[in-house]
Amino acid sequence: MSILYVDHEINNLNSFKASFRRDAEIFVASSTSEGLRILNEQKIDVIFADHQMPGMTGLEFLKQASSNFPASVRVLLTGNAYTDEFKIAAEKGYFHNYINKPWDEQQLRHLMMSHTS
C-alpha cells in the first residue's frame, strides 16, 4: 500500500511518516504542487490532505485528485468544523473520509486498513 500525506506543517509530515512507515510506503509533500507531482509519478492508494494549505486548499487538491486519480482513497484532514462545503464535496466524491486534526494514529491506521482489505 502507498500513501501520500500533504500538509504544509513539517512536524505533521514527520510524525505521519514515523507513525506509518512500517505499514505502507509513505510519500509526503509540503505543498499541493509537490503532492500533484508525486501523484503523477507514483501509484498512490490513499491520499491524506490537510485542508488549510496555502495556495490551494486540501479540498481543492482532493477534487483535482478525484478527477485524475479516481481509484485512490481520499481523506480530508482539518481542524475546522464539518461545513456544508465539505458535505457537498463528499457527496460529489471528492473525498471519502474526513478526519479532525490533530489526528489519532489508531483512527488513521484503522481507516487505512479498512480501505485496503
C-alpha positions, 0 to 999 in steps of 0.5 A, a space after each residue: 500500500 502507498 500513501 501520500 500525506 500533504 500538509 504544509 506543517 513539517 512536524 505533521 509530515 514527520 510524525 505521519 511518516 514515523 507513525 506509518 512507515 512500517 505499514 505502507 510506503 509513505 510519500 509526503 509533500 509540503 505543498 499541493 504542487 509537490 503532492 500533484 507531482 508525486 501523484 503523477 509519478 507514483 501509484 498512490 492508494 490513499 491520499 491524506 490532505 490537510 485542508 488549510 494549505 496555502 495556495 490551494 486548499 486540501 479540498 481543492 487538491 482532493 477534487 483535482 485528485 478525484 478527477 485524475 486519480 479516481 481509484 485512490 482513497 481520499 481523506 480530508 484532514 482539518 481542524 475546522 468544523 464539518 461545513 456544508 462545503 465539505 458535505 457537498 464535496 463528499 457527496 460529489 466524491 471528492 473525498 471519502 473520509 474526513 478526519 479532525 486534526 490533530 489526528 489519532 494514529 489508531 483512527 488513521 491506521 484503522 481507516 487505512 486498513 479498512 480501505 485496503 482489505 
